[in-house]
Amino acid sequence: MNSAVIMNFVRFFLLLTAQIVIFNNIDLFGYINPFPYILFIILYPVNGNKPMLIISSFLLGITMDLFSNSGGVHAASCLILAYSRPYLFKFAFGLSYEYQTVRINDVLTPERFSFLLLAVIVHHFTLFILEVFQLSSLWDILLRTILGTLFTLLMCIVLIYIFKPSRR
């Protein structure tokens, strides 16, 4: 196994463990729940194995569903994020994505921030719309999406800078 596979496995395990043990217990005002476990999908290498990303995203989501007793909404949200990831890359980075020169965990540029923001919005909106599953609660869904996105985005940026790999 090469170091990228090992790093992805460690990232998968650590983010999932932190989400289950720490972040699942944070619920501010009933609307703000951080979900930084999606950093695994966001930080997955651009030129990485795409079927493995889909499989690991499903495993990540279904494990979250098992621990959250949420009936599959995390698995569906993670899969939609994994499927929409190339389109988000193209939107945020343009031609840079085609040449696979993108590294999300480098210095936060406007392109990286927009990709991170869009990815969190896609995940959260899908998660909350499937969780509520009533169009009459659209304002509640939008409020939870906006507040959850802001808090998750803050947590993701903090985690990226805390665990940023050193350059040698």
N, C-alpha and C positions, 0 to 999 in steps of 0.2 A: 504494500500500500504506500502511496506517495503521501507527502505531507499535506497536500490540499484536502485529500479525503479524510485524513485524521483530524485536520483543523475543522472541517465541516461537521464531523461526528461530535467533536468536543463542543463546538458552538451549539449544535442541536441539543445536546444533553444539558449544557449549562443554562441556556435560555429557557428550555422547557422546565427545568428544575426551579430556576428563579421565578418563573411565572407561577408555577403551582404553589411554591412555598411562600413567596413574598407578595407578588403583585396581585394574585387572586384575592388576597385579604384586604386590598385597598379598594374602598368604595366611598368616594367623597360625594356627599349630597345625593346619592342615588343615581347620579348621571356620569360621574367621572370614574372610569375604570381603565387603568393602563394595560396595554397588551404588547409589551416589548418583545414577546416571543416571536413576533413576525419579522424581527431582525434577521432570523435565520434565512427566510425567503428573500429578503431584501439584499443581504450581504452574500448570497450564494454567487459564486463566480459566474461572470457573464458567459464565458466560454465553457462552463461546466456541463456535465451530462444532463440534458434536459429531461429525459424520462426519470432520472434519479431525483431531480428537483420536484417533479410532480408526485412521485411516490413518497418522498420524504415530507413534502408539504401535507399530503394526506395523513401520514403517520403523525405528524406534528399536531394537526388539527383534531384528529380522532382521539389522540391522547389527552388533549385539552378538554375535549367533550366528555371523556370518561371521568376526568377529575372535576369538571365543572357541572356535570349532570345537565348538559345543554342540548342533547339530542341531535348532534350533527351540524350545528350552525358554524362551529369553529372549523370543522373539516371542509365544509362548503366554502367558507370565506377564504381559507388558506388556498384551496384549489383555484378559486377565481383569481386570487392575487398571483399565484404562480402562472396561470394561463395568461393573465394580462400583463405580466412583467415585461415581455419584449416590446409591447406597444408603449408601455410607460417609458421604457428606455429610449425608444425612437422619439417619443414626444419630448422628453427632457434633454436628451443629448444630441439628437439629430444624427449626423453622419459619424460622429465619434463612436456611436454604438455599433455601427457596421464594421468598424475596424477593431472592435473589442479592446479599446484602450481605457475603458471605464473601470475605476476602482472607487467604490462608494465610501470605504473607510479611510480615504485620504482627507485632506483639508476640505472643509465644507464650502463648496462653491454654490452659486445660485442654481446651477444645473443639478448638482447632487441634492440640494435642499428641495428643489421642485420634484425630483424623482421620489425622494423620501416622503414628502408631503402627499403626493398623488397616490403612492402605494398605501400609505396609512389610511387615506380617505377611502380608497377602493375597498380595503379590508373592513374598515369599520362600518361603512354604509351597508355593505353586504351582510355583515354580522348582525347589525341592528335591525335591518329590514326583515331578515329571516327570523330573528328572535321575536319580534313583535308580530309580524305577519298580518298586519292590518293597515291598509292604506289610510284609514281614518285617523291613525296615530302618526301621520307624517311629520307634524311639528315635533313630537316627542322623538321620533327617529332622527330628525335633523339636529335637534338640540344635543342628543346623546352622541351623534356622530361628530359634531363640531367640538364639543367639550372633550370627548374621549380622544379625538385626533390631536388636539392641542397638548393634552397631558402625555399621550403616548409619544408624540413627536419629541417633546422635551426629554422624556425618559430615554428614547432611542439615541438622541444626540449625546446625552450624557454618557450612556453606555458605550457608544462608538468612541468617544474621546477617552474614556477610562481604559478601554481595552484595545486601543489603537496599537497595531503592531509597530515595533521599533524598526527604523531603517538602519541597515548596516552597509 
